[in-house]
Amino acid sequence: MTYPKLLHTVLDTTNVRELAEFYRELLGLRYRPGDEPPADGAADTAADDEGWLVLVDSTGSPELAFQQVDSLTPTTWPKHDVPMQMHLDLTVPDVAELERQRERTEALGARLLLDRTDDPAEPLYVFADLSGHPFCLFVG
């Protein structure tokens, strides 16, 4: 039997380049050819004209895509007024790396939503990215 293959995960955002840059830096990804920011300070035609950017891994496989939207209502999690609807889970090998990545993540502009590092079974942080999408960073 043949099954569909997941191509990439798409995140809506009101600032496609800003969010793509956040995840490019956080995850060490690169732009799909043609989606790179202009080098000479010219207008960002990929983001302005198409409203769609894709990040790929080192082999060129798509990982994340970003779609421009006019407005976005961020989740209110852990309250349930506006649910998460979706989130990303990111893992690191140990607690020392978890702490290093927390510092990097916050320096890139993420907002800490939950600190559950006192849980010895699964220490984790939950962050909101620049558009308010939640993601978990934990030892896995």
N, C-alpha and C positions, 0 to 999 in steps of 0.2 A: 504494500500500500504506500502511496505517496502522500506526504503531509506538507502543508504550507511551511515555509521557512520564515522565521522572524527576521526581517531586514534590519530594522533599527527602531528605537523608541523615539517618539516625537513629542517635544514639549512646546506648548503654546507660550508665547511671551510678547510683551509690548515693546521689547527691545532685543531683536533677534541677534545682533552682533554682540551686545554686552553679555547675554546669557551664553552664547556659544563660546566666547572668550573665557568666561568663568569655568565652564566644564572642560575646555581645552587645557587650561592651566591645571585644574584640579586633577584630571585623569591622565594627563600626558598624551592627549590625542592630537591629531592634526586635521586640517581642513581637507575636504574632498577637493581635488584639483578644480580650480575655477571659483571656489568659495573663499579663498584667502582674502584677507583685507587688502585694500590697495596700498602699495608700498610708497607711493609718492604723495599721499595726503589727498588724493582725488576723492570724489564722491564714492560712496560704497554702493555700487550699482547692484551687486548681488542681493544685499539686504533691502535696498530701497525699491528695486524693480520687482523682485520675485518674493521677498519676504520669507525666504527659505534657505537655511544653511545646514550642511551635514558635516559631522566630525567622523573621522575614520581612525582605525587603529594602525599600528605599524605595518600591517600587511595590506592595508587599503580596504579592509572590511568595514562597512558602515556600523557605527555604534549608536550615535545620538543625532537627532535632527531637531531643528528649531524652526517654528512656524510663527510668523508675525500675525498678531491679532490686535484689534483696536482697543480692547479692554480685557482685563483678567481679574477675577475675584479670587484672591489668595485664600487658601484654607485657613480656618480658625482653629485647627487641631492644636491642642488636645480637646478643645471644645468641639461640639459636633454641629454648630450652626452651618458651617460650610465644610463638608468632609474632605479628606485627602483625595479621594477618588483614585489616586495612583501615587506611588512613591518609588524611589530607587533605593536599593540596598547595596552598599559598598563595603568591602571587607579589607582588613589589614591582618597581618600575621600575629601581632602581639600587642600588649598594652602600651609598651614604649612607642610603637609606631602609631597607635591610636592617638596618643597625646601629641606626637609630632604632626600628624595629619589634622588634628583639631586646630592647632595653631595656624597651619597653612590655609585651612578651609576658612577660618575666620578672617585671616589676612586678605583672602580673595574676596571678602564681602559677605559671606554667608552669616546668617543669624542663628544662634543656638536656641533651639526650642525645648530640648530635654537633655539632661545629663543623667544617664543611668550607668555610670562607670563603677558604681558601688556594687553592682550585681556581678559576683564572681563567675557565674555560669555564662553570662553573655554581656560583658561591658559594652555600652554603646552610647553614642550621641545621636540626636536627631537635629538636623539643621533645616533651615529654609534657604533656598538659593536666592538669587537676586530678583527673581520673579515670584517668589513665595512658594515654590514647589518644595515639599518636604523630601528629605533623603536621610537615610540612616547610614552611619559609619560605625562599624563594629568589628570586634575580633571574631574571625571566623576560620 
